[in-house]
Amino acid sequence: MTIDFWGLGLQAVNVLILVWLLSRVFWRPVAAAIATRQANAKAVIAAADGAQAKADAALAEATQARAGIADERLAALGAAKTEAEAASKAILAEARSKADDLLSAAKTAIAREAEIAQKANDAHASELSLKIAARLLQRMDGPAAQSAFLSGLVAAIAKMSDADRVALAANPGGIELVTAKDMGGARDTVVSAVQTALGGTPDLRIVIDPDLIAGLELRSPHLTLRNSWQADLMQVQKAVTDAA
């Protein structure tokens, strides 16, 4: 077997020429295109990374804002709750104060009404007692009682000052000698005793007043000498009323 070195040499030259042509015509444009695509891809990736970073930053900002809103909401709810509790306590305290005032006023009114009722009952009881006493005393009105009242009237006249006694005896209109009932046969004795006590013979007009129950009284426009069971009962009633 023989080797054709000229043929091998020509083929080697052709291969070298082909490789040179491919490197000059094909591989460089392809490599440039690949480099360009790689650069574009890197740019796209960089832009995507930037967008992702911006998205992450926006998400973080939104998350922070949301957390801030949640904190503000919690703070607002807490403030509202505190304010509501304070308002509720104030309203409750005011309601309690008003209730206490109403209760105190009601107690005061009840106590006042009870006091008024008690006074009314006491007054009614006192009046009833005095009426009963008056009826009992009317039964005791007799000569002995009349004599005792005459003695009491004479003693009261004796206790007057001389000037008052003279003025009473000289009264131009006369003096009323008041009795609870007709004195009958004792009239002259009573009139004489009273005139003597007054130091003269003043004009005495006999007046019958059943309200006296029993007794003898002297009345003039300027002076009254009370000497009767009516006067005594009035003093008792006044003492009871003042004590109440």
C-alpha positions as CSV (number, residue, x, y, z in Angstrom):
1,M,0.0,0.0,0.0
2,T,1.4,3.4,-1.0
3,I,0.7,6.7,0.7
4,D,-0.2,9.8,-1.3
5,F,1.6,12.5,0.6
6,W,0.6,15.1,-1.9
7,G,-3.0,14.2,-1.4
8,L,-2.7,14.3,2.4
9,G,-0.9,17.6,2.2
10,L,-3.6,19.1,0.1
11,Q,-6.3,17.8,2.4
12,A,-4.5,19.2,5.4
13,V,-4.2,22.5,3.7
14,N,-7.9,22.4,2.9
15,V,-8.7,21.6,6.5
16,L,-6.6,24.5,7.7
17,I,-8.2,26.9,5.2
18,L,-11.7,25.6,6.3
19,V,-10.9,26.1,9.9
20,W,-9.6,29.6,9.2
21,L,-12.7,30.4,7.2
22,L,-15.0,29.0,9.9
23,S,-13.2,31.0,12.6
24,R,-13.3,34.2,10.6
25,V,-16.8,33.8,9.1
26,F,-18.8,31.7,11.5
27,W,-17.4,31.3,14.9
28,R,-16.8,35.0,15.6
29,P,-20.3,36.2,14.7
30,V,-21.7,33.2,16.6
31,A,-19.5,34.0,19.6
32,A,-20.4,37.7,19.4
33,A,-24.1,36.7,19.3
34,I,-23.7,34.4,22.2
35,A,-21.8,37.1,24.1
36,T,-24.5,39.6,23.3
37,R,-27.3,37.2,24.3
38,Q,-25.3,36.5,27.5
39,A,-25.0,40.2,28.2
40,N,-28.7,40.7,27.5
41,A,-29.6,37.8,29.7
42,K,-27.4,39.2,32.5
43,A,-29.1,42.6,32.0
44,V,-32.5,41.0,32.2
45,I,-31.4,39.0,35.2
46,A,-30.1,42.2,36.8
47,A,-33.3,44.0,36.0
48,A,-35.3,41.2,37.5
49,D,-33.1,41.2,40.5
50,G,-33.6,45.0,40.8
51,A,-37.4,44.5,40.4
52,Q,-37.3,41.7,42.9
53,A,-35.3,43.9,45.3
54,K,-37.8,46.7,44.8
55,A,-40.7,44.3,45.3
56,D,-39.1,42.9,48.5
57,A,-38.5,46.5,49.7
58,A,-42.1,47.4,48.9
59,L,-43.3,44.2,50.6
60,A,-41.2,44.9,53.7
61,E,-42.5,48.5,53.7
62,A,-46.1,47.3,53.4
63,T,-45.5,44.7,56.1
64,Q,-44.0,47.4,58.4
65,A,-46.9,49.8,57.5
66,R,-49.4,47.0,58.2
67,A,-47.7,46.3,61.5
68,G,-47.8,50.0,62.3
69,I,-51.5,50.1,61.4
70,A,-52.1,47.1,63.6
71,D,-50.2,48.8,66.5
72,E,-52.1,52.0,65.9
73,R,-55.4,50.0,65.8
74,L,-54.4,48.2,69.1
75,A,-53.5,51.6,70.6
76,A,-56.7,53.2,69.4
77,L,-58.7,50.2,70.8
78,G,-56.8,50.5,74.1
79,A,-57.4,54.2,74.3
80,A,-61.1,53.8,73.4
81,K,-61.5,51.0,76.0
82,T,-59.8,53.1,78.6
83,E,-62.0,56.1,77.8
84,A,-65.1,54.0,77.8
85,E,-64.2,52.5,81.1
86,A,-63.5,56.0,82.5
87,A,-66.8,57.2,81.1
88,S,-68.6,54.2,82.5
89,K,-67.1,54.7,85.9
90,A,-68.0,58.4,85.8
91,I,-71.6,57.6,84.8
92,L,-71.8,54.9,87.4
93,A,-70.4,57.3,90.1
94,E,-72.9,60.0,89.0
95,A,-75.8,57.5,89.1
96,R,-74.7,56.4,92.5
97,S,-74.4,60.0,93.7
98,K,-77.9,60.8,92.3
99,A,-79.3,57.6,93.9
100,D,-77.7,58.5,97.2
101,D,-79.2,62.0,97.0
102,L,-82.6,60.7,96.1
103,L,-82.4,58.1,98.9
104,S,-81.3,60.8,101.4
105,A,-84.1,63.1,100.2
106,A,-86.6,60.3,100.5
107,K,-85.4,59.5,104.0
108,T,-85.6,63.2,104.9
109,A,-89.1,63.5,103.5
110,I,-90.2,60.3,105.2
111,A,-88.7,61.5,108.5
112,R,-90.4,64.9,108.0
113,E,-93.7,63.3,107.2
114,A,-93.4,61.0,110.1
115,E,-92.6,63.9,112.4
116,I,-95.5,65.9,111.0
117,A,-97.8,62.8,111.5
118,Q,-96.4,62.3,115.0
119,K,-97.1,65.9,115.8
120,A,-100.5,65.7,114.3
121,N,-101.2,62.5,116.3
122,D,-99.9,64.2,119.5
123,A,-102.0,67.3,118.9
124,H,-105.0,65.1,118.2
125,A,-104.3,63.0,121.3
126,S,-103.7,66.2,123.3
127,E,-106.9,67.8,122.0
128,L,-108.9,64.6,122.8
129,S,-107.4,64.4,126.2
130,L,-108.3,68.0,126.9
131,K,-111.8,67.4,125.8
132,I,-112.1,64.4,128.1
133,A,-110.6,66.4,130.9
134,A,-113.0,69.2,130.2
135,R,-116.0,66.9,130.4
136,L,-114.7,65.4,133.6
137,L,-114.1,68.8,135.1
138,Q,-117.6,70.0,134.2
139,R,-118.9,67.3,136.5
140,M,-116.8,68.6,139.3
141,D,-118.1,72.2,139.0
142,G,-119.9,72.8,142.2
143,P,-120.1,75.2,145.2
144,A,-116.7,74.0,146.5
145,A,-115.0,74.6,143.1
146,Q,-116.7,78.0,142.7
147,S,-115.5,79.0,146.1
148,A,-111.9,77.9,145.2
149,F,-112.0,79.9,142.0
150,L,-113.3,83.0,143.8
151,S,-110.5,82.7,146.3
152,G,-108.0,82.4,143.4
153,L,-109.4,85.4,141.6
154,V,-109.2,87.5,144.8
155,A,-105.6,86.4,145.3
156,A,-104.8,87.3,141.7
157,I,-106.3,90.8,142.2
158,A,-104.3,91.2,145.4
159,K,-101.0,90.4,143.5
160,M,-101.7,93.3,141.0
161,S,-99.8,96.6,141.4
162,D,-101.8,99.4,142.9
163,A,-101.7,101.3,139.7
164,D,-103.0,98.4,137.6
165,R,-105.7,97.6,140.2
166,V,-106.9,101.3,140.2
167,A,-106.9,101.5,136.4
168,L,-108.9,98.3,136.2
169,A,-111.5,99.4,138.7
170,A,-111.8,102.8,137.0
171,N,-112.3,101.4,133.5
172,P,-115.0,103.6,131.9
173,G,-116.7,100.7,130.2
174,G,-116.9,98.6,133.3
175,I,-115.5,95.2,133.9
176,E,-116.8,91.8,132.7
177,L,-117.0,89.2,135.4
178,V,-117.1,86.0,133.4
179,T,-118.4,82.7,134.8
180,A,-119.1,79.3,133.2
181,K,-122.7,79.2,134.3
182,D,-125.3,81.2,136.3
183,M,-124.1,81.7,139.8
184,G,-127.5,81.6,141.3
185,G,-127.6,82.6,145.0
186,A,-123.9,83.0,145.1
187,R,-124.0,85.9,142.7
188,D,-124.0,88.7,145.3
189,T,-121.3,87.1,147.4
190,V,-119.0,86.8,144.4
191,V,-119.7,90.4,143.2
192,S,-119.1,91.8,146.7
193,A,-115.8,89.9,147.1
194,V,-114.5,91.0,143.7
195,Q,-115.4,94.7,144.3
196,T,-113.8,94.6,147.7
197,A,-110.6,93.1,146.2
198,L,-110.6,95.9,143.6
199,G,-110.8,98.5,146.4
200,G,-114.2,100.0,145.5
201,T,-117.5,99.4,143.8
202,P,-116.5,99.1,140.1
203,D,-119.2,98.3,137.5
204,L,-119.2,94.5,137.1
205,R,-121.2,93.0,134.2
206,I,-121.9,89.3,134.6
207,V,-121.1,87.3,131.4
208,I,-121.7,83.6,131.1
209,D,-119.2,81.7,129.0
210,P,-119.6,77.9,129.1
211,D,-116.2,77.4,127.5
212,L,-114.6,78.3,130.8
213,I,-115.8,74.9,132.1
214,A,-115.6,76.3,135.6
215,G,-114.0,79.4,137.1
216,L,-114.2,83.2,137.4
217,E,-112.3,85.7,135.2
218,L,-112.1,89.4,134.9
219,R,-111.9,91.0,131.4
220,S,-111.5,94.6,130.3
221,P,-110.3,96.1,127.0
222,H,-106.7,96.3,128.4
223,L,-106.5,93.5,130.9
224,T,-107.7,89.9,131.5
225,L,-107.3,87.9,134.7
226,R,-107.6,84.2,133.8
227,N,-108.9,82.0,136.5
228,S,-110.6,78.9,135.1
229,W,-110.2,75.3,134.1
230,Q,-110.2,76.4,130.5
231,A,-107.1,78.6,131.2
232,D,-105.5,75.7,133.1
233,L,-106.1,73.3,130.2
234,M,-104.8,75.8,127.7
235,Q,-101.6,76.0,129.7
236,V,-101.3,72.2,129.8
237,Q,-101.9,72.0,126.1
238,K,-99.2,74.7,125.5
239,A,-96.7,72.8,127.7
240,V,-97.4,69.6,125.8
241,T,-97.0,71.3,122.4
242,D,-93.8,73.0,123.4
243,A,-92.4,69.8,124.8
244,A,-93.2,68.0,121.5
